[in-house]
């Protein structure tokens, strides 16, 4: 799996997806793209504008239609230096 916000790729460890943006980035309305296995589906739709001020959960369902895995996406913004 790959998770991107624009051209910025998030770090994935297990089921945790994390990314940090520079100070000043508005994370109240972000959309992402997720690259998942052929035949798999994801819900909620990460391409829809989402408020990431708190961690968000997304569930990927494998192509078999029954195997699922929940991922938690955490978006941070660097502190003002």
GIVEN-V152826 format. One record per residue. SS is DSSP state (A for helix, B for strand, O for the rest). PSI is psi in whole degrees, -180 to 180 (* if undefined). D_LAST is the distance of its C-alpha to the last C-alpha in Angstrom with 2 decimals. Layout:
ss=<SS & SS>
psi=<PSI & PSI>
d_last=<D_LAST & D_LAST>
This chain:
ss=<O & B & B & B & B & O & O & B & B & O & B & B & B & O & O & B & B & B & B & B & B & O & O & O & O & O & O & O & O & B & O & O & B & B & B & O & O & O & O & O & B & B & B & O & O & O & O & O & O & B & O & O & O & O & O & B & B & B & B & B & B & O & O & O & O & O & O & B & B & B & B & B & B & B & B & B & B & O & O & O & O>
psi=<146 & 140 & 125 & 144 & 104 & -124 & 7 & 121 & 132 & 155 & 133 & 124 & 110 & -117 & 12 & 126 & 120 & 145 & 146 & 131 & 159 & 157 & 138 & -13 & 129 & 115 & 16 & -16 & 76 & 151 & 151 & 166 & 137 & 128 & 116 & 171 & 150 & 133 & -14 & 158 & 162 & 142 & 140 & 164 & 112 & -15 & -13 & 143 & 126 & 144 & 114 & 24 & -17 & 154 & 144 & 143 & 140 & 140 & 127 & 128 & 125 & 166 & -21 & -10 & -4 & -34 & 125 & 156 & 131 & 130 & 143 & 122 & 122 & 123 & 127 & 158 & 131 & 149 & 154 & 130 & *>
d_last=<32.85 & 29.90 & 27.33 & 25.38 & 23.23 & 24.24 & 23.92 & 21.31 & 23.24 & 22.46 & 23.12 & 26.36 & 27.57 & 30.87 & 30.53 & 26.75 & 24.85 & 21.04 & 18.42 & 14.66 & 13.45 & 10.33 & 8.31 & 11.10 & 13.98 & 16.91 & 18.55 & 21.35 & 23.71 & 23.45 & 26.40 & 26.83 & 29.62 & 31.18 & 33.60 & 36.18 & 39.64 & 42.54 & 44.25 & 41.40 & 39.95 & 36.73 & 36.26 & 34.34 & 33.94 & 30.38 & 31.04 & 31.23 & 28.23 & 26.71 & 24.19 & 21.98 & 20.09 & 22.36 & 23.85 & 26.87 & 30.09 & 32.14 & 35.59 & 37.07 & 40.86 & 42.56 & 45.33 & 47.93 & 46.90 & 46.67 & 44.05 & 40.65 & 37.20 & 34.37 & 30.82 & 27.69 & 24.79 & 21.34 & 18.50 & 14.89 & 11.77 & 8.41 & 6.16 & 3.80 & 0.00>
